[in-house]
């Protein structure tokens, strides 16, 4: 939303009435897909960053936001102080919507911008999902003109009705420079991790930390295990591994196969790049042997901002199965985090 406001402040708010607020709403509009969470956490997870986060949907979403302000304008029956240019509002909404996709692409969760024609997930993975440095840049760009405007009013200077284009330009330029720095350091981290990877490695992934662009958490995908690590991009070194940094891939079992075929399992594996699957017996009863299969993703198993994500991964799914039940009736419970999905497939 801050990005949408700053983009409008560059000058579009001078040329089209409602552009500022329309772009603020449009910049957040794709996250309307969170409403799917009302049907359960797994359903919400299945649709998160789905069709509303695609290039196909953006023109329609821009039309919805523009249409809402057109209706507001008709209902209000009062001419705005700036000329109404619905083409300008629509163009601004498209720009704000594109900024949403760009911001989502930069973090390590990713999105599928070409869905439904291409369901591949794309993740730039060089900016943390909430980056305080960028937040501060955008916030200053919005607040500083107001503060300086108050000062100018006190001294009797002329007050510009449209404040802050210079601050907005500086904030956006700062974001581009910050992106460039982080992208470069991300590539260095990937190279360092690749150089120290074991034989047979198929891929290497680096996840960002907030604020500091020189520290990266990596995942090395080997045939039988994932190797977690931390790279110091400034010195170009990989920190020593601990035994807990090696996550061995489990042998295939009936419980894991059954869990992969559930609603949660299919959705999770469609999204996950480095799935960490574990199985544990919940009830060792010959008549009702319950087993719990947990799905995590190695990309998010690192400690950050004082949070233990290694042991408490933020995106965890669990399927509890009754292995004595007939196939198709084995699901006892499905949960994302602590929330249970009501109803099974």
PyMOL commands that set and color helices and strands:
alter all, ss='L'
color gray80, all
select helices_A, chain A and resi 2-15+19-39+41-47+51-53+55-76+86-106+132-154+165-195+243-245+254-260+263-271+298-300
alter helices_A, ss='H'
color red, helices_A
select strands_A, chain A and resi 203-208+215-221+225-232+237-238+246-248+275-283+290-297+317-322+331-336+339-340
alter strands_A, ss='S'
color yellow, strands_A
deselect
rebuild
show_as cartoon
